Amino acid sequence: MNALIALVRKDLVLYFSNRRAMIMSVAAPIAIAAFFGALFDNSSSAKPARIPLAIVDLDNSEISKGIIAGMSADTSLDVRAIAAPAALEQVRTGKLRAAITLPAGFGEQAALALFRPGTKPSLTIDYDPSQSMALAVVRGLLTEHVMQSAAQAMFAGSTATTLIGRTRTDIERSTTLSDTTRRDLNALFDSGERLQRDTDPAVRDNAPRFAVPFTIDEREATSGVDRKYNSYAHAFAGMGVQFILFMGIDLGIGVLLARRMGMWKRLRAAPLSRAMLLGSRIASGAVIAIILLLLIYAAAIAFFGVRIEGSMLGFAGVGLAFAILTASFGLLIAALGKTPEATRGLAIFVTLLLVMLGGAWVPSFLFPEWLQKVSLFVPTRWAVDGLDAMTWRGLGLDAALAPTAAMLLFSALFGALAVWRFRWEE
């Protein structure tokens, strides 16, 4: 035990003697996590980004004007009235996410298509392919406002009588509707026409407006009713995992450099077992990883409002398991690497791939379904999920058990491969 403590102490002294490298190991993840946390901040004080789009109105009807008015009032959209050629050019140059073109006759055809079988009117959406996620939002909101404006015009607008009359004619001529359906639709139109003929202003003012028939109470599913999601918590989890793994790469490269200088030969001459020598590297690497993780989260708690909302014991377990994972990963790099120069680039590439698949950069729910399943076999996915569970999600100790166990299993696998493949001479 004295020999193990001496070996670990030696590694710690060597690492922390390079103050510039140690400071960068802590400062870099804090700075990048602060950037990503601010980027995805959804707090009430942060103004949500609106989707800029253009609507080209070639119809200029009561219905098309209602569509534009409804979408302009929507807080998710930044609607601009631009001519067709200019709108398309701004989409191509990335200034707008999409351009909607309402063709001539669209409003009347859309209102008639509510009840009339046959061809439906078509409109055009030109969208920026690099911002295709915004297309689903635009399509959904457009559908809502078209339906609302078309139904409003059909039963409560100034052209309702004309539209109902044309729809009656089409229904009578239709060969696909049953007599019962035709009779029920005519009864519906009779009620609409009586409403239009009513001369009592009070009755007309209380006519149905065909608005969305519900409201939404949006609540964040976090650790408490009065708590808000802190985007910095996930950012610090992801960046902490990434840069601590970079430290593991440095430890592995350090082992390769020591082997090149013949230090491992001299250590083997001492009465120390192979397991003692390699185990000391894992122990020292784990201690350094724990210190870095604590420093990173200390800054997150002090300056960015991150809190351990879940189990403190669970957070400690996840952190310790990740520290052991980092150390065993660094030793695996040393075992598989041939030279420090050739190993460093490959190790950085593998680490970045692990971090990306772990959801540290892009949330894993944005992955394709098959990739979400594959990422469960990536240790960094368990590290990020475990830290998220113990911070902003506010989950209990049971939520830390699976991530801790998974990372310890990966650590055992990495350690076994490292011991098996480690070469004492270059």
Secondary structure, DSSP 8 states (H G I E B T S, - for coil): -HHHHHHHHHHHHHHHH-HHHHHHHHHHHHHHHHHHHHHT--STTS----EEEEEEESS-SHHHHHHHHHHHT-TTEEEE---HHHHHHHHHTTS-SEEEEE-TTHHHHHHHTTT--S-----EEEE-GGGTHHHHHHHHHHHHHHHHHHHHHHHTSTTHHHHHHHHHHHHHH-SSS-HHHHHHHHHHHHHHHHHHH---HHHHHTS-----S--------SSSTT----HHHHHHHHHHHHHHHHHHHHHHHHHHHHHHTTHHHHHHHSS--HHHHHHHHHHHHHHHHHHHHHHHHHHHHHHH-----S-HHHHHHHHHHHHHHHHHHHHHHHHH-SSHHHHHHHHHHHHHHHHHHTTSSS-GGGS-HHHHHHGGGSHHHHHHHHHHHHTTT---THHHHHHHHHHHHHHHHHHHHHHHH--S--
